[in-house]
Amino acid sequence: MINLESQDINNHKIEELEKVEELKNIFPEAFEDGKLNIEKFKKLLFDIKDEKTEHYSFNWSGKQDCYKIIKQKSNATLKLDDDKTILDGDNVFIEGDNLEVLKLLQTSYHKKIKMIYIDPPYNKDKDFVYSDTWGDTITNYLIQTDQLREEGYTSTKTSSSGRRHTNWLNMIYPRLWLSRNLLKDDGVIFVSIDDDEVHNLRKVMDEIYGEENFVASFLWKKKSTTSNTKGTEVSPQMDYNLCYRKTDKAKIKQRVKEKENREYPYNDSEGNYRITVIEKKDSGSYKRNTMKYPILGYKPRDGKRWQIGEKTAKELELKNRFYYDGEKIIQKIYDFEDEDTFSAQPNILPDVGSTDSAAQFLNDELFGVSELFDNPKPVNLIKHFLNLATNENDIILDFFAGSGTTAHAVMQQNIEDNGNRKYILVQLPETTEENSEAYKAGYKKISDITKARIKKVIEKLDYKDGFKSYKLDSSNFQVFKELKKRPNDSFEDIMKMLKMSVFTENILTQGAKHIDIVYEVALKNGFSLSAKNEEIKTPKYSFIRLYEERREFCFCFDKEIQTDIQEFIPEGAKLICFDKALSDSTKLNLRENIDLETL
């Protein structure tokens, strides 16, 4: 029987552990100060409570439940959107809870994503929509933090702010943990955050990715002016963008000064050249006596040192690449010898747009609706990260999509460098306020704005590639509903019971569509969400063919199938059909000749 379940995170980690020696790359969160914490490692694999912690660790109320949430399989699926106005393409937009979606992506996108960018809730009371789902009740929080006992409160002051941080940590931790599995070994993640949670986010990221994989905290100037507020003495103008790499294979591109953009205003018998002074200030960390050797008989001037090493200088001196101008040594650099120069990226981003410029573009220019979306990220900010971390054919994931800036940035960047990057966006169907401009304009959910923006950008840029749109929904297979009713029964036992029915359709939920079954099965068996499908009809059978690269599944939902169906199955393709549609002899004969799996 073909696999119908989502990835078993626990077993998957153990299987990886058996294949590779670098345990730290698989379980970086189990390492502290570079050493494996055995107790934490056991807790990741098994449900073990740590009664006493004497070593350094980062804990909060509900952290153990985060591990349970991570290991719990998802019984949901993704169903194709019926919106006929969407231009089909290889990109993906998903409306749904990103925790469930991340679980569903574990098989198909394991180590496929080059860059993740997310802009999660900043933990303001007005925008933290996840607290009811994953946060503790006040009573539970007080009990777990030993502030409430049978005889009453142990503290006269309850820690409401602690509960607020707990809610946020319980939300973000499993999502970041699951998303790391999707990154390629040379992948990176950028997370935007403000002052409220940057300290906690840094600790969470250190635990999940490993401290040694911290790359930078990019400071983005989000506002050009200060706020006229009475409640604070400081007006925040910067947001943080924490960057971590998956492993040391990941690289952040250096800044390049290309040779082609330089001028060579001088010439002699050897050709055109430019000149440069090779002295550098000799102070602080740059004070090095080994860089004060003679060139053409002259040493650096007082307080100076050479910028190049002695061996290189001697080679250049033999080639007559230096001259003395009466004051200092000058180096000649000929165009035929010149090379591109590289320098490290700065972590301050003052010129990539602001929330004001982003809002003006989104609300006024793109949608024509004032105050449609608050504080969107500017396209140039995400483009900057794309330039730092991606190449032309990479996949970019954003599972807090918001207004859809990431999709916009990917499309814009592809146009500018002729790239073929793909995006996957996930957005919760969070309702807009009834008195908001968004609601009045017909956008009842934030995800409606996200999807609409992608469409508008495609039209505005005349972009050639569209996207597939999905919605998170309950499974098309009845077994998952039965599991909830009978938690003590196994998946296999319930499937046997359902197949004993004379009705083939009993294994499906009421109203299940064939195309949705196709994508549910495909996603849980390694196909990407951008896989193509087509309907094929023969005089006797009907198929839905799903294919990408060298993989191909042929789904046949006919109620009766005979051995002649193999004539229509391409070599190397897998046939998937109802178990009830085959007699025992037909099933045996088909399995001798083609790849067959049954539902």
C-alpha positions in Angstrom: 0.0 0.0 0.0 1.3 3.4 -0.9 2.3 5.7 1.9 -0.5 8.1 3.1 1.2 9.5 6.2 3.3 12.6 6.7 7.0 12.3 7.5 7.8 10.7 10.8 10.2 13.3 12.0 11.7 11.2 14.8 12.5 8.2 12.6 13.7 10.4 9.8 16.3 11.9 12.1 17.4 8.5 13.3 17.7 7.3 9.7 19.9 10.3 8.9 22.0 9.6 11.9 22.7 6.1 10.6 23.8 7.5 7.2 26.2 10.3 8.3 28.8 10.8 10.9 28.3 14.5 11.5 25.8 14.3 14.3 26.2 18.0 14.9 24.8 18.9 11.5 21.7 16.8 12.3 21.1 17.7 15.9 22.8 21.1 16.5 20.2 21.8 19.2 21.6 18.9 21.3 25.1 20.6 21.5 26.1 23.1 24.1 29.5 24.9 24.2 30.5 22.5 21.3 29.8 19.3 23.3 26.9 16.9 23.0 24.4 17.2 25.8 23.3 13.5 26.2 20.2 14.4 28.2 19.0 17.0 25.7 19.7 14.5 22.9 17.5 11.9 24.6 14.7 14.4 25.0 14.8 15.2 21.3 14.2 11.5 20.5 12.0 10.5 23.4 9.5 12.1 25.7 11.7 12.5 28.8 11.3 15.2 31.4 14.3 16.9 32.8 13.6 17.2 36.5 16.8 19.1 37.4 19.0 21.3 35.2 22.4 22.3 36.5 24.1 23.1 33.2 23.5 26.2 31.1 20.4 25.9 29.0 17.6 28.0 27.6 14.2 26.9 29.0 10.7 28.1 29.3 7.3 26.8 30.3 6.0 24.5 27.5 9.4 23.8 25.8 8.9 20.0 26.3 5.6 20.3 24.6 7.3 21.9 21.6 9.2 18.6 21.0 5.9 16.7 21.2 4.4 19.0 18.7 7.4 18.6 16.4 7.2 14.8 16.5 3.5 14.6 16.0 2.5 13.6 12.5 0.2 15.8 10.4 -3.1 14.3 9.2 -3.8 17.2 7.0 -3.4 17.8 3.3 -3.1 20.5 0.8 -5.9 21.0 -1.8 -5.6 22.8 -5.0 -7.3 26.2 -5.1 -10.3 26.5 -7.5 -9.3 30.0 -8.5 -9.2 30.0 -12.3 -7.6 33.4 -12.6 -4.2 32.2 -11.5 -1.5 31.8 -14.1 -0.1 28.3 -13.7 3.6 28.0 -12.9 6.3 26.4 -10.8 5.9 28.6 -7.8 3.7 27.8 -4.8 1.3 29.8 -2.5 -0.3 28.0 0.4 -3.1 29.3 2.7 -2.9 27.6 6.1 -1.3 27.2 9.4 2.4 27.1 8.7 3.1 24.5 11.4 1.0 21.9 9.7 2.3 23.0 6.3 5.9 22.6 7.3 5.2 19.1 8.5 3.6 18.3 5.1 6.7 19.6 3.2 9.2 17.5 5.1 9.3 14.7 2.5 9.1 16.6 -0.7 11.3 19.5 0.2 13.9 17.9 2.5 17.2 19.7 1.8 15.7 21.5 -1.2 15.4 25.1 0.0 18.4 27.4 -0.5 17.1 30.4 1.5 14.4 30.9 4.1 13.2 34.4 4.9 10.5 35.0 7.5 9.0 38.0 9.2 7.2 36.4 12.1 4.9 38.3 14.5 6.9 40.7 16.6 4.9 39.8 19.7 2.9 42.9 20.0 -0.5 42.2 21.6 -2.3 43.4 18.5 -0.5 41.2 16.0 0.2 38.0 17.9 -2.5 35.8 16.4 -1.0 32.5 17.4 -1.3 32.9 21.2 -4.7 31.2 21.5 -3.4 28.1 19.7 0.0 27.5 21.3 0.0 29.7 24.4 -0.6 28.5 28.0 -3.6 29.6 29.8 -2.8 31.9 32.7 -3.7 29.2 35.2 -1.4 26.6 33.5 1.4 29.0 33.2 1.2 30.0 36.9 1.2 26.3 37.9 4.1 25.3 35.7 6.2 28.2 36.9 5.3 27.4 40.5 3.4 30.7 41.1 0.1 29.0 41.9 -0.5 26.2 44.3 -3.5 24.7 46.0 -3.3 27.2 48.9 -3.2 30.2 46.5 -0.7 32.4 44.7 2.9 32.0 45.7 3.6 35.5 44.4 1.6 38.6 44.7 2.7 39.7 41.3 1.9 37.4 38.3 4.4 37.2 35.5 2.1 38.2 32.6 5.0 39.4 30.5 6.7 36.0 31.0 3.6 34.4 29.7 3.7 36.6 26.7 7.3 35.5 25.9 6.4 31.9 26.6 3.5 32.1 24.1 5.8 33.5 21.4 8.6 30.9 22.1 6.1 28.0 22.0 4.9 29.3 18.6 8.3 30.0 17.0 10.4 27.1 18.2 8.7 24.1 16.4 8.4 26.1 13.2 12.0 27.1 13.1 13.0 23.5 14.1 10.9 22.0 11.2 12.0 24.5 8.7 15.7 23.8 9.2 15.1 20.3 7.8 14.1 21.8 4.5 17.3 23.9 4.0 20.1 22.6 1.8 23.4 22.1 3.5 24.6 25.3 1.9 21.3 27.1 2.8 20.7 30.1 5.0 17.8 31.6 6.9 17.0 35.3 7.6 14.5 36.2 10.3 13.3 39.7 10.8 12.6 40.8 14.4 12.5 43.8 16.7 13.7 44.6 20.2 10.9 42.6 22.0 12.1 39.1 21.1 15.5 39.5 19.5 17.2 38.2 22.6 15.0 35.1 22.8 15.2 34.6 19.0 19.0 34.6 19.1 19.0 31.9 21.8 16.4 29.8 19.9 18.4 30.1 16.7 21.7 29.3 18.6 20.0 26.1 19.9 18.4 25.0 16.6 21.2 25.9 14.2 24.2 26.0 16.6 26.1 29.1 17.8 28.9 28.4 15.3 26.4 28.9 12.4 25.4 32.4 13.3 26.4 34.6 10.4 25.2 38.1 11.2 22.6 40.4 12.6 21.7 42.7 9.8 20.4 46.1 11.0 17.8 47.5 8.7 16.8 51.1 9.0 13.1 50.8 8.8 12.2 54.4 9.4 13.7 57.7 8.2 12.1 59.8 10.9 11.5 59.5 14.6 8.0 58.9 16.1 6.1 61.6 18.1 5.2 59.3 21.0 4.8 60.2 24.7 5.3 56.7 26.1 9.0 56.3 25.3 12.2 58.3 25.3 13.6 56.4 22.3 12.1 56.0 18.9 13.1 52.6 17.4 14.3 53.1 13.8 16.1 49.8 13.3 14.9 46.2 13.0 17.2 43.1 13.3 17.5 40.5 10.6 19.2 37.4 12.1 21.1 35.3 9.6 22.1 31.7 10.3 23.6 29.1 7.9 22.6 25.4 7.9 26.3 24.2 7.9 29.7 25.6 7.1 29.1 24.8 3.4 26.9 27.9 3.2 28.4 31.1 1.9 27.4 34.8 2.0 28.5 36.4 -1.2 31.1 39.1 -0.9 30.8 42.6 -2.4 32.4 42.7 -5.8 34.0 45.6 -7.5 34.2 44.5 -11.1 37.3 45.2 -13.2 35.0 46.2 -16.1 33.8 49.2 -14.2 37.3 50.7 -13.7 39.1 53.3 -15.8 42.8 53.0 -16.9 43.7 56.6 -17.7 47.5 56.1 -18.0 49.5 54.2 -20.6 53.1 53.2 -21.5 54.8 50.7 -23.8 53.2 47.8 -21.9 49.6 49.1 -22.1 46.9 51.0 -20.2 47.1 51.1 -16.4 45.7 52.7 -13.3 47.6 53.7 -10.2 47.1 53.1 -6.4 49.0 54.0 -3.3 50.0 50.9 -1.4 50.4 52.4 2.0 47.9 51.9 4.8 47.6 53.5 8.3 49.7 51.6 10.8 47.7 51.6 14.0 45.7 49.3 16.3 45.1 45.8 14.8 46.9 46.9 11.6 50.2 47.6 13.3 52.6 45.0 11.7 56.4 45.5 11.4 56.6 42.7 8.9 54.8 45.0 6.4 57.6 47.7 6.6 60.2 46.2 4.3 61.8 48.3 1.5 60.4 48.7 -2.0 62.7 50.4 -4.6 64.9 51.2 -1.5 62.1 53.1 0.3 60.3 52.1 3.4 56.7 53.2 4.3 56.4 56.8 5.5 56.0 57.5 9.3 52.9 55.9 10.7 52.3 53.8 7.6 52.8 50.2 6.4 52.5 48.4 3.0 49.2 46.8 2.1 50.8 43.8 0.3 53.1 41.1 1.5 56.9 41.1 0.9 56.9 38.1 -1.5 54.2 39.7 -3.7 55.9 43.1 -3.6 59.2 41.6 -4.8 57.5 39.8 -7.7 55.9 43.1 -8.7 59.1 45.0 -8.3 60.9 42.6 -10.7 58.1 43.4 -13.3 58.6 47.2 -12.8 55.2 47.7 -11.4 56.3 50.4 -8.8 57.7 53.9 -9.1 58.6 56.6 -6.6 56.8 59.9 -7.2 59.2 61.9 -4.9 56.9 61.4 -1.8 55.5 57.9 -1.9 55.6 54.5 -3.7 53.0 54.1 -6.4 51.8 50.8 -7.9 50.8 50.5 -11.5 47.9 48.1 -12.3 47.6 47.2 -16.0 44.2 46.4 -17.4 45.4 43.0 -18.6 46.5 42.0 -15.1 43.7 43.6 -13.1 41.1 41.4 -11.3 37.8 41.9 -9.6 38.2 42.8 -5.9 36.1 41.5 -3.1 35.1 42.9 0.3 32.9 41.7 3.2 29.2 42.6 3.4 28.3 45.2 5.9 25.6 44.4 8.5 24.0 47.8 8.4 21.3 48.3 5.7 20.4 52.0 5.5 19.3 52.1 1.9 17.1 49.2 1.1 13.7 50.9 1.6 11.6 51.6 4.7 8.2 50.6 6.0 6.9 53.9 4.7 8.2 53.5 1.2 7.0 49.9 1.1 3.5 50.8 2.3 3.2 53.6 -0.2 4.1 51.3 -3.0 1.9 48.4 -1.8 -1.1 50.4 -0.8 -1.2 53.3 -3.2 0.6 52.2 -6.3 -0.1 48.4 -6.5 -3.6 48.1 -4.8 -4.9 51.7 -4.9 -6.2 51.2 -1.3 -4.9 53.4 1.5 -3.9 51.6 4.7 -4.5 48.2 3.2 -1.5 46.6 5.0 0.5 47.8 7.9 4.3 47.8 7.9 5.1 45.7 4.9 8.8 44.9 4.2 10.3 46.7 1.2 11.1 44.6 -1.9 14.7 45.8 -1.9 15.4 44.4 1.6 14.5 40.9 0.5 16.3 41.4 -2.8 19.4 42.3 -0.8 19.2 38.9 1.0 18.5 37.1 -2.3 21.7 38.6 -3.7 23.7 37.6 -0.6 22.6 34.0 -0.5 21.0 32.6 -3.7 21.8 31.7 -7.2 19.7 31.6 -10.4 17.9 28.3 -9.8 17.3 28.2 -6.1 14.1 27.8 -4.1 13.1 30.4 -1.5 10.7 29.7 1.3 8.7 32.3 3.4 6.2 30.7 5.8 5.1 34.0 7.3 4.3 35.5 3.9 2.3 38.6 5.0 1.7 40.9 2.1 3.8 38.7 -0.2 7.0 40.8 -0.4 9.2 37.7 -0.8 7.4 36.5 -4.0 7.6 40.1 -5.4 11.3 40.2 -4.6 12.0 36.9 -6.2 10.2 37.8 -9.4 11.9 41.2 -9.6 15.4 39.7 -9.0 14.8 37.1 -11.7 14.0 39.8 -14.2 17.1 41.7 -13.3 19.6 38.9 -13.5 17.7 36.5 -15.8 17.3 34.0 -13.0 14.9 31.1 -12.5 14.4 31.2 -8.7 11.2 29.7 -7.3 9.3 30.8 -4.2 7.1 28.9 -1.8 4.9 31.2 0.4 2.7 30.2 3.3 0.2 32.5 5.0 -2.3 32.0 7.8 -5.9 32.9 6.8 -6.0 35.5 9.5 -9.2 37.6 9.3 -9.0 41.3 8.7 -10.9 43.7 10.9 -14.4 44.5 9.6 -13.8 48.2 9.8 -10.4 48.0 8.1 -9.8 49.3 4.6 -8.7 45.8 3.5 -12.0 44.3 4.6 -13.9 47.1 2.8 -11.9 46.4 -0.3 -13.0 42.8 -0.3 -9.9 41.2 1.3 -11.5 39.3 4.2 -8.2 37.5 5.1 -4.5 38.4 5.1 -4.0 35.5 2.7 -6.4 37.1 0.3 -4.0 40.1 0.1 -1.0 37.9 -0.3 -2.4 36.0 -3.2 -3.8 39.2 -4.8 -0.4 40.8 -4.6 1.3 37.9 -6.4 -1.2 38.2 -9.2 -0.8 42.0 -9.5 3.0 41.7 -9.5 2.9 39.1 -12.3 0.7 41.4 -14.3 2.8 44.5 -13.5 6.1 42.9 -14.4 4.7 40.9 -17.3 6.2 37.9 -15.5 6.0 34.6 -17.5 5.8 32.1 -14.6 2.7 31.8 -12.4 2.0 29.8 -9.3 0.0 26.9 -7.9 -2.3 27.9 -5.1 -3.2 25.4 -2.3 -5.3 25.5 0.9 -4.6 23.5 4.0 -7.5 21.1 4.7 -8.4 17.8 6.3 -7.2 14.6 4.6 -9.1 13.0 1.7 -8.7 9.6 3.4 -11.2 8.4 6.0 -8.6 6.6 8.0 -7.4 9.8 9.6 -10.9 10.6 10.9 -11.3 7.1 12.2 -7.9 7.4 14.0 -9.4 10.3 16.0 -12.4 8.3 17.0 -10.2 5.2 17.9 -6.9 6.5 19.2 -6.0 3.0 20.5 -6.2 1.4 17.0 -3.3 1.5 14.6 -3.3 3.1 11.2 -2.9 -0.3 9.5 -5.8 -1.9 11.4 -8.2 0.9 10.5 -7.1 0.7 6.8 -7.9 -3.0 6.8 -11.3 -2.4 8.3 -12.1 0.2 5.7 -11.0 -2.0 2.8 -13.3 -4.8 4.0 -16.2 -2.7 2.9 -17.9 -3.6 -0.4 -17.7 0.1 -1.3 -14.4 1.3 -2.7 -15.2 4.9 -1.8 -15.3 4.1 1.9 -11.6 4.7 2.2 -12.2 8.4 1.1 -14.0 11.2 2.9 -17.2 12.5 1.5 -16.8 14.7 -1.5 -13.0 14.0 -2.0 -11.9 15.1 -5.5 -9.6 13.0 -7.6 -7.1 15.8 -8.2 -6.8 16.4 -4.4 -6.2 12.7 -3.8 -3.5 12.9 -6.4 -1.6 15.7 -4.7 -2.1 14.4 -1.2 -0.5 11.0 -2.2 2.2 12.7 -4.3 3.2 15.2 -1.6 3.6 12.4 1.0 5.6 10.4 -1.5 8.2 13.0 -2.4 6.7 15.0 -5.3 7.0 18.7 -5.1 3.9 21.0 -5.1 4.9 22.3 -8.5 4.6 18.9 -10.2 2.5 18.9 -13.4 -0.6 17.0 -14.0 -2.7 16.1 -17.0 -5.8 14.0 -17.7 -5.5 11.1 -20.1 -8.5 9.1 -21.4 -8.4 5.8 -23.3 -11.4 3.9 -24.6 -11.4 1.9 -21.4 -9.6 3.8 -18.7 -9.2 7.4 -17.3 -5.9 8.6 -15.8 -4.5 11.6 -14.0 -0.8 11.7 -14.8 1.5 13.5 -12.3 5.1 14.0 -13.3 8.2 16.0 -12.7 11.8 15.5 -13.8 12.1 11.7 -14.1 9.3 10.6 -11.8 5.8 9.8 -12.9 2.7 8.5 -11.2 -0.4 7.4 -13.1 -3.6 7.5 -11.0 -6.6 5.5 -12.2 -9.8 5.8 -10.1 -11.9 3.4 -12.1 -13.8 0.8 -10.1 -12.7 -2.1 -12.2 -9.2 -2.6 -13.6 -7.8 -5.5 -15.6 -4.3 -6.5 -16.7 -4.7 -4.7 -20.1 -4.2 -1.4 -18.2 -0.4 -2.0 -18.3 -0.4 -1.2 -22.0 -1.1 2.5 -21.1 1.5 2.8 -18.3 4.8 4.4 -19.5 8.0 2.6 -18.7 9.2 3.6 -15.3 5.9 5.1 -14.2 4.0 3.9 -11.1 0.3 2.9 -11.3 -1.9 3.9 -8.4 -5.4 2.6 -8.1 -8.0 1.4 -5.6 -7.2 -2.0 -4.1 -10.8 -3.0 -4.5 -10.6 -2.3 -8.3 -8.3 -5.3 -8.7 -8.9 -9.0 -8.4 -6.2 -11.0 -6.6 -5.0 -12.5 -9.9 -4.9 -9.1 -11.7 -2.9 -7.6 -8.9 -0.3 -10.4 -9.0 0.0 -10.2 -12.8 0.3 -6.4 -12.8 3.0 -6.5 -10.1 5.1 -8.8 -12.3 5.1 -6.3 -15.1 4.7 -2.7 -13.7 5.3 -0.7 -10.6 1.9 -0.9 -8.8 0.7 0.6 -5.5 -2.9 0.5 -4.2 -5.1 2.8 -2.1 
